[in-house]
Amino acid sequence: MAEEAVRTSEEVMKNREWYYLLKYLKQEQTAGRDTSPGVVVDVGSNDLTVYVEQTADFRHTRKPSFDVMPGQRLTVRFRQIDPFDGVLRIELEQLHETP
């Protein structure tokens, strides 16, 4: 039982930065600020890797309905955020730049 408590506390400590990042993103989402700039890093047949600036990490997601290529800038929308389960689901949107 003591070993299990130690494992649980180690897991919490290991994931605390991710937990607080997700908690922050959830607050931002609630306030209506649920997007971040992103850059396509790699494109596969059904999925792609995108660098998300607000989280400063790389996320794998399914390909969007529009064409993408490495280096392309996009808008990343945070769709599902659950700090307790460590879940962050994203959706990609075309970047709408104003001239």
C-alpha positions in Angstrom: 0.0 0.0 0.0 2.8 2.4 0.8 4.5 1.6 -2.6 1.2 2.4 -4.4 1.0 5.8 -2.6 4.6 6.5 -3.5 3.9 5.6 -7.2 0.8 7.9 -7.2 2.7 10.8 -5.7 5.6 10.3 -8.2 3.1 10.3 -11.1 1.5 13.5 -9.8 4.9 15.2 -9.5 5.9 14.0 -13.0 2.8 15.4 -14.7 2.3 18.5 -12.6 3.5 20.9 -15.3 1.2 19.4 -17.9 -1.7 19.5 -15.4 -1.2 23.2 -14.7 -0.7 24.0 -18.4 -4.0 22.2 -19.2 -5.7 24.0 -16.3 -4.5 27.3 -17.7 -5.8 26.4 -21.2 -9.1 25.4 -19.7 -9.4 28.9 -18.1 -8.5 30.5 -21.4 -11.1 28.3 -23.2 -13.8 29.4 -20.8 -12.9 33.0 -21.4 -13.2 32.5 -25.2 -9.5 32.4 -26.0 -9.3 28.8 -27.3 -6.8 29.1 -30.2 -3.1 29.2 -30.7 -0.9 29.7 -33.7 0.6 26.5 -35.0 3.0 25.2 -37.7 2.7 21.9 -39.6 5.9 19.9 -39.1 5.2 16.6 -40.8 2.4 15.3 -42.9 1.5 11.6 -43.1 -1.1 9.8 -45.1 -3.9 10.2 -42.5 -2.3 12.3 -39.8 0.1 15.1 -39.2 2.4 16.6 -36.6 1.9 20.3 -35.7 3.9 22.5 -33.4 1.5 24.4 -31.1 3.0 27.7 -30.0 0.9 28.2 -26.8 1.8 24.8 -25.4 5.4 24.8 -26.9 5.0 21.1 -27.9 4.4 18.9 -30.9 0.9 17.3 -31.2 -0.2 14.5 -33.5 -3.7 14.9 -35.0 -5.7 13.7 -38.0 -5.4 15.6 -41.3 -7.9 18.4 -41.7 -10.2 18.6 -44.7 -8.0 21.2 -46.4 -4.6 20.7 -47.9 -1.6 21.2 -45.7 2.2 21.1 -46.2 5.2 21.2 -43.8 6.0 24.8 -42.7 2.4 26.0 -43.2 1.0 28.2 -40.4 -2.4 27.3 -39.1 -4.8 28.1 -36.2 -5.0 25.4 -33.6 -8.3 25.3 -31.7 -8.4 23.6 -28.3 -11.5 21.4 -28.5 -11.3 19.2 -25.4 -9.2 20.0 -22.3 -9.3 17.8 -19.2 -6.5 18.6 -16.7 -7.4 15.7 -14.4 -7.1 13.0 -17.1 -4.3 14.9 -19.0 -6.4 15.2 -22.2 -5.9 17.9 -24.8 -7.7 17.4 -28.1 -7.1 19.9 -30.9 -8.7 20.8 -34.3 -6.9 22.6 -37.1 -8.2 25.6 -39.0 -6.8 27.5 -41.9 -5.0 30.6 -40.9 -7.0 33.7 -41.9 -4.4 36.4 -42.3 -5.5 40.0 -42.7 -3.5 42.1 -45.2 
